[in-house]
Amino acid sequence: MEKAVLLVSVIIIIRILLNDFLEKIPVPSLIIFILLGMCLGENGIFKISFDNYSFVNIICSVSLIFIMFYGGFGTNLKAAKPVVAQSVLLSTVGVAGTAGAVGLFSHFVLHLPWLESILIGSVISSTDAASVFNILRYRNLALKNNTDSLLEIESGSNDPISYMLTTSLIAIMLGQDISVPALLIQQMLFGVLFGVLVAKLSIYLFKTSLFKSQESVTIFLFAVMLLSFSLPYTLNGNGYLSVYLCGIILGNSTLIHKKYLVHFFDVSTDVAQVIIFFLLGLLVTPVDLPRVMIPSLMIMLFLTLVARPLVSSVLLVPFKSSPKQIALVSWSGLRGVASIVFAISVVLSGVETKYNLFNLVFCIVILSISIQGTLLPWVANKLSMIDKNADVRKTFNDYQEDSDISFIKIHLDKNHPWKNLEISKLGLPRDLLIAMIVRNHTPIVPKGDTVLEVGDLLVFAARSFEDRKHLSLREIVIDRKSKWVNTPLHQITTENPYLIILIKRNLENIIPTGDTKLLPGDILIMATAEE
C-alpha cells in the first residue's frame, strides 16, 4: 500500500504539471493515466506487483462519492429545465433498458448464464459523468437543443440505478433470502429521504451560521457530502443517490462562496479521476486482458451501436427529439469510473463468473473512453449539433451571468486628477460605475453632481472577467542585487511583455506608475497574456 500511496502522489503532481498539454491532446486525458498505471504495474517497466482489490475499492468508492456529489452540485437546473424529463427517463428507464439489452446479448451471443449476463449489463449500464463533463468543458462543446444539459443530468444521475441493479444481482447470485422489489424500494426511499433532508438542513445552517472564510465553508460542505452518503448507506439505502440529490439541491441554492466551492469540487473530482484510473491501471494484469478482449469488444460495440441507440430512440422520440440529437446522445454514452467500481464490488463479493468481471469491464471502459470520448467532438461537428454562439459553461453552476459584477476601490490623494471634480465630468466608460463613496468613514450614495474630495475612497462596480485562462500572474521579489533596484518602472524592459500591476512594500500595496522606483524587498505582481 505504501508504494501505491507514493505513486499516487507522484501521479497527482504529474497531472498538475502536464495540465496544459493534456488539454490539447485529442485523446481523453484519463487514458494517459490508466496506461501509465499499466506501464508501472506487474507486466510493465517497474514490475510493481499490486493486487489489493480492497484498498482500490475503498479509494475508488470514496472518489466516486466526490464525482457523484459534483455531478449534482455543478449542474445548473435552470439551464437544464427544458430537458429534465428526458434526462430522468434516460437515467432510470434507460439504465434498466440498457442492462436488459446487454443481458440478452451476453446470454444469446456470448452464451453466458442468465444471471451473469444481466449482472454484466447492470454493471455497465450507467454512463460516466466525469468523462462527459471533462469533454464538454475542455473542448468547449456547447450543443444545440439543450443536448449538453441533457447529457450532464443523465450522466450525473444514472449511477445510483446501476448500483441498485448491481447490488440486487449480487444478492440473488449469492443466494441471499431477499425480496428484490423490497430492496429496491428501500434503497430508493432512504436515498431520496436522506439526500433531501441533509441538503435542506445544510441550507438552513448556511443561512443561520456565520462562516468567516471560504475554507470553513469548504470543510463544512465536505462533511455534508460524506454525511449524505453514509447515513442512507448504513441503513442499506442508496448512498450514491442520496449524495447526488444532496449535491443538486445545494448546487442550485444560494450559498456563500458558491463559485469557490464549485471550483474546489471541480479540482477534487479531477484528482479523484486521476487516482482512480491510475490505480486501476496498476491493479490490472495486462497479460490477462487478451482472454476477455473479444467479448469486451463485442459488448462495447453492441452497447454503442445497438443498445444505447435503441433505448435513446424509444425514450426521446416521444419528446420530438431530432434524429441528429438522438444520434449524438447515443454516441455520448461513455462508460467509466462507476462501472469499474461496481465491477470491483462484484469481485470482492465472491460471486463466481465465467469471465473475470473486473478485466471484462476494464476493457469495455477503456474502449469506450478511447473511441467514443476521442470521437465525440468530431461526431457532434458532423451532426451539426455544435452551437457556436452558446457557452457550455452556462450549464454549470460556476458560470457567472453577464450581470455579475466585481468591485474595486480607488483612494483619492492630494495629487489625484479627479479631486474637486463632479462625477459627471470624469468621462467614465458606460460599463464602469461608482457604486459608493466612503468619506470620513461615512458611506455616500454618489450622484452625477457629487464632487470628489481628497481622502475619498471610491468603490467601482464593473462586470466580472471570467475567462482567466489566458491571463497569468507572476510574483518577483526584488533583492539588493537586482538590476532593477532604484529604477523607475518606465526604464525597465523585459524579454516577455509583462505589466507590473501591484507592488507589495512592507505592509502596503502600491498601484505603480511609470515614475515608481523599485526598492529592495519589493514584491512585484506582474500580469501577462498567454496564448
C-alpha positions in Angstrom: 0.0 0.0 0.0 2.9 2.3 0.7 4.1 2.0 -2.9 0.6 2.8 -4.1 0.4 6.0 -2.0 3.8 7.1 -3.2 3.0 6.5 -6.8 -0.4 8.3 -6.5 1.3 11.4 -5.0 3.7 11.5 -7.9 0.9 11.0 -10.4 -1.1 13.9 -9.0 2.0 16.1 -9.4 2.4 14.9 -12.9 -1.2 15.7 -13.6 -0.8 19.3 -12.4 2.4 19.9 -14.3 1.0 18.5 -17.6 -2.3 20.3 -17.4 -1.9 22.5 -20.5 -0.5 19.5 -22.5 -3.4 17.2 -21.5 -6.0 19.8 -22.5 -4.6 20.0 -26.0 -4.3 16.3 -26.9 -7.3 14.8 -28.7 -7.4 11.7 -26.6 -9.2 11.9 -23.2 -6.5 12.6 -20.6 -7.7 9.8 -18.3 -6.5 7.2 -20.8 -2.9 8.5 -20.3 -3.0 7.8 -16.6 -4.6 4.3 -16.9 -1.8 3.4 -19.4 0.8 4.9 -17.1 -0.5 2.7 -14.3 -0.3 -0.4 -16.6 3.3 0.6 -17.6 4.3 0.7 -13.9 2.4 -2.4 -13.0 3.2 -6.1 -12.8 3.8 -6.5 -16.5 5.2 -3.1 -17.0 8.6 -1.4 -16.8 8.9 -1.4 -13.0 7.2 -4.7 -12.4 5.3 -3.4 -9.4 3.1 -6.2 -8.1 -0.2 -4.8 -6.8 -3.4 -6.8 -6.4 -5.1 -5.2 -3.4 -8.7 -5.1 -4.6 -10.0 -4.0 -1.2 -7.7 -0.9 -1.0 -8.6 0.1 -4.5 -12.3 -0.4 -3.8 -12.1 1.9 -0.8 -10.2 4.6 -2.7 -12.5 4.3 -5.7 -15.7 4.3 -3.7 -14.7 7.5 -1.8 -13.6 9.1 -5.1 -17.0 8.1 -6.6 -18.7 10.0 -3.8 -16.9 13.2 -4.9 -17.8 12.5 -8.5 -21.5 11.9 -7.7 -21.8 14.9 -5.5 -20.1 17.2 -8.0 -22.3 15.7 -10.7 -25.3 17.3 -8.9 -23.6 20.3 -7.4 -22.2 21.5 -10.7 -25.3 21.1 -12.7 -27.4 24.2 -13.4 -31.1 23.1 -13.2 -32.2 26.4 -14.6 -30.3 25.8 -17.8 -31.4 22.1 -17.9 -35.1 22.7 -17.2 -36.3 22.1 -20.8 -34.7 18.6 -20.8 -35.1 17.4 -17.2 -37.8 14.9 -18.1 -35.8 13.3 -20.9 -32.7 13.2 -18.7 -34.5 11.5 -15.8 -36.0 8.9 -18.2 -32.6 8.1 -19.7 -31.0 7.8 -16.2 -33.7 5.5 -14.9 -35.7 3.6 -17.5 -32.8 4.0 -19.9 -30.3 2.3 -17.5 -32.7 -0.6 -16.9 -33.3 -0.9 -20.6 -29.6 -0.9 -21.4 -28.9 -3.5 -18.7 -31.6 -5.7 -20.1 -30.4 -5.4 -23.7 -26.8 -6.2 -22.8 -28.1 -9.1 -20.7 -29.9 -10.5 -23.7 -26.8 -10.1 -25.9 -24.5 -11.7 -23.4 -26.8 -14.7 -22.9 -27.7 -15.4 -26.5 -24.4 -14.4 -28.2 -21.8 -15.0 -25.6 -23.7 -17.9 -24.1 -23.3 -16.8 -20.5 -25.8 -17.8 -17.8 -28.8 -15.5 -17.4 -27.9 -14.0 -14.0 -24.3 -13.4 -15.1 -25.5 -11.8 -18.3 -27.8 -9.4 -16.5 -25.1 -8.7 -13.9 -22.7 -7.6 -16.7 -25.5 -5.4 -18.2 -26.2 -3.8 -14.8 -22.6 -3.0 -14.0 -22.0 -1.2 -17.3 -25.5 0.3 -17.7 -24.6 3.8 -16.5 -22.8 6.5 -18.4 -19.8 8.3 -17.0 -20.5 11.8 -15.7 -16.8 12.8 -15.2 -15.8 11.9 -18.7 -18.8 13.8 -20.2 -18.2 16.9 -18.1 -14.5 16.8 -19.0 -15.1 16.6 -22.7 -17.8 19.3 -22.8 -15.8 21.7 -20.7 -12.3 21.4 -22.0 -13.4 21.1 -25.7 -15.9 23.9 -25.1 -18.7 21.9 -26.7 -22.0 23.8 -26.4 -24.6 21.6 -28.0 -27.9 22.5 -29.7 -31.3 21.8 -28.3 -30.0 21.7 -24.7 -28.3 18.4 -25.5 -25.3 19.3 -23.3 -27.6 19.8 -20.3 -29.4 16.6 -21.1 -26.2 14.6 -21.1 -24.9 16.3 -17.9 -28.1 15.5 -15.9 -28.3 11.9 -17.4 -24.7 11.0 -16.8 -24.7 12.6 -13.3 -27.8 10.8 -12.1 -27.7 7.3 -13.6 -25.1 5.7 -11.4 -27.5 5.1 -8.5 -29.8 3.0 -10.6 -26.9 0.9 -11.9 -25.7 0.5 -8.4 -29.1 -0.7 -7.2 -29.3 -3.3 -10.0 -25.8 -4.5 -9.4 -26.3 -5.0 -5.6 -29.6 -6.7 -6.2 -28.0 -9.2 -8.7 -25.1 -9.8 -6.3 -27.6 -10.7 -3.5 -29.5 -13.0 -5.8 -26.4 -14.8 -7.1 -25.1 -15.3 -3.6 -28.4 -17.0 -2.7 -29.4 -14.4 -0.1 -33.0 -14.6 1.0 -34.2 -11.2 -0.1 -37.1 -9.5 -1.8 -35.7 -7.7 -4.8 -38.6 -5.2 -5.0 -38.4 -4.5 -1.3 -34.6 -4.0 -1.6 -35.1 -1.6 -4.5 -37.8 0.4 -2.7 -35.6 0.5 0.5 -32.6 1.8 -1.5 -34.7 4.4 -3.3 -36.6 5.6 -0.2 -33.6 6.1 2.1 -31.6 7.5 -0.8 -34.1 10.2 -1.6 -35.1 10.9 2.0 -31.6 11.4 3.4 -30.4 13.3 0.3 -33.2 15.8 0.6 -33.0 16.1 4.4 -29.3 16.6 4.6 -29.4 19.2 1.8 -32.3 21.2 3.4 -30.6 21.1 6.8 -27.3 22.3 5.3 -29.1 25.2 3.5 -30.6 26.2 6.9 -27.2 26.1 8.6 -25.7 28.1 5.7 -28.3 30.8 6.3 -28.1 30.9 10.1 -24.4 30.3 10.7 -21.6 32.8 10.3 -18.9 31.2 8.1 -15.9 33.5 8.3 -13.9 32.1 5.4 -14.1 30.1 2.2 -12.1 27.4 3.9 -14.7 26.9 6.7 -17.5 26.7 4.1 -15.4 24.1 2.1 -14.8 21.9 5.2 -18.5 22.1 6.1 -19.7 21.1 2.7 -17.1 18.3 2.5 -18.6 16.9 5.8 -22.1 17.3 4.4 -21.1 15.4 1.3 -19.8 12.4 3.4 -22.8 12.6 5.7 -25.3 12.4 2.8 -23.7 9.2 1.6 -23.0 7.5 4.9 -26.4 8.0 6.6 -28.5 6.0 4.0 -25.6 3.6 3.4 -25.7 2.4 7.0 -29.4 1.7 6.6 -29.0 -0.2 3.3 -30.1 2.8 1.4 -28.6 4.1 -1.8 -25.8 6.4 -0.7 -24.9 7.4 -4.3 -28.5 8.5 -5.0 -28.5 10.5 -1.7 -25.2 12.2 -2.3 -26.3 13.1 -5.9 -29.6 14.6 -4.7 -27.9 16.5 -1.9 -25.4 17.9 -4.4 -28.0 19.0 -6.9 -30.2 20.7 -4.2 -27.2 22.5 -2.7 -25.8 23.4 -6.1 -29.0 25.1 -7.2 -29.4 27.0 -3.9 -28.0 30.4 -2.9 -24.8 29.7 -0.9 -22.0 32.0 0.1 -18.7 31.4 -1.7 -20.6 29.1 -4.2 -18.3 29.8 -7.1 -15.2 28.9 -5.0 -17.0 25.7 -3.8 -17.7 24.5 -7.4 -14.1 25.1 -8.3 -12.9 23.2 -5.3 -15.0 20.2 -6.1 -14.1 20.5 -9.8 -10.4 20.1 -8.8 -11.2 17.4 -6.3 -13.1 15.4 -8.9 -10.3 15.8 -11.4 -7.8 14.5 -8.9 -10.2 11.6 -7.9 -10.5 10.6 -11.5 -6.7 10.6 -12.0 -6.2 8.5 -8.8 -8.9 6.0 -9.8 -7.7 5.4 -13.3 -4.0 5.2 -12.3 -4.8 2.7 -9.5 -7.0 0.7 -11.9 -4.1 0.6 -14.4 -1.8 -0.5 -11.7 -4.3 -3.2 -10.5 -5.0 -4.8 -13.8 -2.7 -7.6 -15.1 -2.3 -6.8 -18.8 -1.4 -10.4 -19.7 -4.8 -11.5 -18.6 -6.7 -9.0 -20.8 -6.4 -10.9 -24.1 -8.8 -13.6 -22.6 -11.6 -11.0 -22.3 -10.7 -8.7 -25.2 -13.0 -10.3 -27.8 -16.1 -10.4 -25.5 -15.3 -6.9 -24.2 -15.1 -5.6 -27.8 -18.3 -7.3 -28.8 -20.2 -6.0 -25.8 -18.8 -2.5 -26.3 -19.9 -2.4 -30.0 -23.3 -3.8 -29.2 -23.7 -1.3 -26.4 -22.6 1.6 -28.5 -24.2 0.8 -31.9 -27.4 -1.1 -30.8 -28.4 -1.0 -27.2 -27.8 2.7 -26.5 -29.3 4.0 -29.8 -32.3 1.7 -29.4 -33.0 2.9 -25.8 -32.3 6.5 -26.6 -34.7 6.4 -29.6 -37.6 4.8 -27.7 -37.3 7.3 -24.9 -36.6 10.5 -26.9 -38.8 10.1 -29.9 -42.0 10.9 -27.8 -40.4 14.3 -27.0 -39.9 15.0 -30.7 -36.2 14.9 -30.4 -34.5 15.2 -33.8 -32.6 12.2 -35.3 -29.4 14.1 -35.0 -29.9 14.8 -31.3 -30.8 11.1 -30.7 -27.7 10.1 -32.7 -25.4 12.3 -30.6 -27.0 11.2 -27.3 -26.5 7.6 -28.4 -22.8 8.2 -29.1 -22.2 10.1 -25.9 -22.9 7.2 -23.6 -19.4 6.8 -22.4 -18.7 4.1 -19.7 -16.3 5.0 -16.9 -15.4 5.1 -13.3 -18.7 3.8 -11.7 -18.8 0.7 -13.9 -15.3 -0.3 -12.8 -16.0 0.4 -9.1 -19.2 -1.7 -9.3 -17.2 -4.5 -11.0 -14.7 -4.5 -8.2 -17.6 -4.8 -5.7 -18.7 -7.9 -7.6 -15.2 -9.4 -7.5 -14.9 -8.7 -3.7 -18.4 -10.2 -3.1 -17.2 -13.6 -4.1 -19.8 -14.0 -7.0 -18.5 -16.6 -9.5 -18.5 -15.6 -13.1 -17.1 -17.2 -16.3 -15.0 -14.1 -17.1 -13.1 -12.0 -14.5 -15.6 -9.2 -14.4 -13.0 -6.6 -13.4 -10.9 -7.4 -16.5 -14.0 -7.5 -18.7 -15.4 -4.2 -17.6 -11.9 -2.6 -17.6 -11.6 -3.4 -21.3 -15.1 -2.1 -22.1 -14.4 1.2 -20.3 -11.0 1.7 -22.0 -12.5 1.0 -25.4 -15.5 3.3 -24.7 -13.4 6.3 -23.5 -10.8 5.8 -26.2 -13.1 5.5 -29.1 -16.3 7.4 -28.1 -14.5 10.0 -26.0 -12.0 10.8 -28.7 -14.5 11.0 -31.5 -17.3 12.8 -29.6 -16.3 16.3 -30.7 -16.0 15.0 -34.3 -19.3 13.3 -34.2 -21.0 16.4 -32.8 -19.5 18.5 -35.5 -20.5 16.1 -38.3 -24.1 16.0 -37.0 -24.1 19.9 -37.0 -25.0 19.8 -33.3 -22.4 22.3 -32.0 -23.9 25.7 -31.1 -21.0 28.1 -31.8 -23.0 31.0 -30.4 -23.5 29.5 -27.0 -21.3 28.9 -24.0 -21.3 25.4 -22.4 -20.2 27.0 -19.1 -23.8 28.3 -18.7 -24.9 24.8 -18.0 -22.6 24.6 -15.0 -23.1 26.3 -11.6 -19.7 28.0 -11.6 -20.7 30.2 -14.6 -21.5 33.8 -13.7 -24.1 35.6 -15.7 -23.2 38.8 -17.6 -24.9 40.8 -14.8 -22.4 39.5 -12.2 -20.1 42.3 -11.1 -16.8 42.8 -9.3 -15.9 45.7 -7.0 -12.6 47.6 -7.0 -11.5 50.6 -4.9 -9.5 53.8 -5.6 -8.2 56.2 -2.9 -8.1 59.9 -3.9 -4.9 61.5 -2.6 -3.9 65.2 -3.0 -2.2 64.5 -6.4 -5.1 62.7 -7.9 -6.5 64.4 -11.1 -10.1 63.7 -10.1 -10.1 65.8 -6.9 -12.7 68.5 -6.7 -14.4 67.2 -9.9 -18.0 66.2 -10.3 -18.6 62.6 -11.1 -20.4 63.5 -14.3 -17.2 65.3 -15.5 -15.0 62.2 -15.1 -15.8 60.7 -18.5 -16.1 57.2 -17.1 -16.9 54.3 -19.5 -20.6 53.3 -19.5 -19.8 49.9 -18.1 -17.9 51.4 -15.1 -20.0 52.7 -12.2 -19.0 54.4 -8.9 -21.2 52.4 -6.6 -20.3 54.1 -3.3 -18.0 56.8 -1.9 -16.6 56.4 1.6 -15.8 59.9 3.1 -14.6 60.2 6.6 -15.7 56.7 7.3 -19.3 57.5 6.1 -20.7 55.8 3.0 -22.2 58.2 0.4 -24.5 57.2 -2.4 -23.0 59.1 -5.4 -24.9 61.2 -7.9 -23.8 62.9 -11.1 -23.2 66.2 -9.3 -21.3 64.7 -6.4 -18.0 66.5 -6.0 -15.0 64.2 -5.2 -12.7 65.3 -2.4 -9.2 64.4 -1.3 -9.3 61.4 1.0 -12.4 59.9 -0.7 -12.5 56.1 -1.2 -14.3 55.3 -4.4 -15.8 51.9 -4.9 -16.3 51.0 -8.5 -18.6 48.3 -10.0 -17.9 46.6 -13.3 -18.7 43.3 -15.0 -16.5 40.4 -13.9 -13.9 39.0 -16.2 -14.3 35.2 -16.2 -12.1 33.8 -19.0 -8.8 33.9 -17.0 -7.2 31.0 -18.9 -5.1 33.4 -20.9 -4.3 35.8 -18.0 -1.3 34.8 -15.9 0.0 36.4 -12.7 3.6 36.1 -11.6 5.5 37.3 -8.4 9.1 38.6 -8.4 11.0 39.6 -5.3 13.4 42.5 -5.7 16.6 41.9 -3.7 19.6 44.3 -3.1 21.5 42.8 -6.0 18.7 43.2 -8.5 19.5 45.4 -11.5 16.0 47.0 -11.1 16.7 48.5 -7.6 16.1 52.3 -7.6 15.0 52.2 -11.2 11.8 53.9 -12.4 9.3 51.4 -14.0 9.3 53.3 -17.3 13.0 52.4 -17.7 12.6 48.7 -17.1 12.5 46.4 -20.1 11.9 42.6 -20.1 12.1 39.8 -22.7 8.5 39.0 -22.2 5.7 41.6 -22.2 4.8 41.9 -18.6 2.7 44.6 -16.8 3.5 45.3 -13.2 0.0 45.8 -11.7 0.9 45.8 -8.0 3.9 46.3 -5.7 3.8 44.9 -2.2 6.1 47.0 0.0 6.2 46.2 3.7 2.6 46.2 4.7 1.5 48.5 1.9 0.0 47.6 -1.5 1.1 50.2 -4.2 -0.5 50.7 -7.6 2.5 51.7 -9.6 3.0 54.4 -12.2 5.8 54.9 -14.7 7.8 57.0 -12.2 7.5 54.5 -9.3 11.0 53.3 -8.2 11.6 49.8 -7.0 13.2 49.2 -3.6 14.9 46.2 -2.1 12.3 43.8 -0.6 9.5 44.9 -3.0 7.3 42.1 -4.3 6.1 42.7 -7.9 2.8 41.2 -9.1 3.2 41.0 -12.9 0.5 40.2 -15.4 1.0 38.7 -18.9 -1.3 37.4 -21.6 -0.8 33.8 -22.6 -1.9 32.2 -25.9 
